[in-house]
Amino acid sequence: MTDLTATEGGPRALRRRRRTRWLLAGIVLIVVLAVGTGVVLTRRSTPAAAAAAGPSAVDTAEVTQTDLAEQRGKSGKLGYGDEHTLAGRKPGTITALPAQGAVLDRGATVYEVDAKPVPLFLAAIPLYRDVGPGVTDGPDVQVVEENLKALGYTGFGTPNKKFTDATASAIKKWQKAVGLEQTGVIGMGDVVVAASPLRVSALKTELGGSGTGSVLSYTGTGRAVSVEVEAAEKDLVKPGTKVALNVGSVSTTGTVTALTPVPDDDSGQGPPGEDDTEQKFTATVTLDDPAAVGERDAGSVDVRFTTGTRQDVLAVPVGALLALAEGGYAVEVVEGDDRRLVAVKTGLFSEGRVEVSGSGLKPGMKVVTTS
């Protein structure tokens, strides 16, 4: 009787595994050969013993040649991405506000001050001065022209950084259409500038409030997953990285689109002498196929980042590994009525499979595994 007992040096998942092989007394021959750093144990059985404990009595799996990816799981939240606060820049009294949950695109009225609309422009930078006749060339002029053109007000040619009489004329036409005084000038507070259409997540003021205070909070319009990561994990979640997602019972994929620092806690209320916690980051993951999660717009999400990959390697189920008393691991190869233990070196673990290498191990071989 031979007892192969899992040592404490193996992967945690195998530390508590013990697999014992029983053979009839007098018909067992064990040959121990040193192979590199491992050990090969060869065992042959008689036909009578094979009938009693042959391949049909155990579960087997094939040795496969495949690509493996090791993943790390994190808990995320489904929502609409990072939330931002909109600070009003138009002096006066708030006279109209959007509904919570409203989705606003270019040209839509975000709120009203003194019964005048404050429309939405889309651009990567905000207006940093009033844009009108006499203003020097600048990117803010191009922001105005690009938005006017997108809304159907042209005459100035291709949008650029130079303010012309044609630009002023287009501004006046737009101002008349939306109900603003036709000055030919767009002030810094006359419009809200955002990078993309926005969704109102919460109101920060009420009717009668100041037009120069916090007006509302907003997010993007597309559903996204937010997940907090440690500084040491930043390189795993760079923008453009593909990740696996489990939303309830649905498995899908996503792409990291942003990585932003989590604001530090400056309260200074931690225990005396304790260092500040390590910087954390929020990774925003957009769904590659939003329809895959139906109408869900909130909830917990299992996010899995790839931490390592191995291509064109031999792999077996983790349950096929045997921990040897001498140290290391082996797999039990089934060849007809015979079985033999082949010492293996383990590599990357991935979703229940493990990379293995060993003398004579080939794709298509059958190995004994747990059910």
Secondary structure as UniProt FT lines:
FT   STRAND          2..5
FT   TURN            8..9
FT   HELIX           12..15
FT   STRAND          18..21
FT   TURN            25..26
FT   STRAND          29..35
FT   TURN            36..37
FT   STRAND          38..44
FT   HELIX           47..53
FT   HELIX           55..57
FT   STRAND          59..62
FT   STRAND          64..79
FT   STRAND          84..87
FT   STRAND          93..96
FT   TURN            100..101
FT   STRAND          103..104
FT   TURN            106..107
FT   STRAND          109..113
FT   TURN            114..115
FT   STRAND          116..122
FT   TURN            133..134
FT   HELIX           139..150
FT   TURN            151..152
FT   HELIX           165..178
FT   TURN            188..190
FT   STRAND          192..194
FT   STRAND          198..203
FT   TURN            207..208
FT   TURN            211..212
FT   STRAND          214..219
FT   STRAND          224..230
FT   HELIX           231..237
FT   TURN            239..240
FT   STRAND          242..247
FT   TURN            248..249
FT   STRAND          250..261
FT   TURN            266..267
FT   TURN            272..273
FT   STRAND          280..287
FT   HELIX           290..293
FT   TURN            294..295
FT   STRAND          299..317
FT   HELIX           318..320
FT   STRAND          322..323
FT   TURN            325..326
FT   STRAND          329..335
FT   TURN            336..337
FT   STRAND          338..350
FT   TURN            351..352
FT   STRAND          353..357
FT   TURN            359..360
FT   TURN            363..364
FT   STRAND          366..369
//
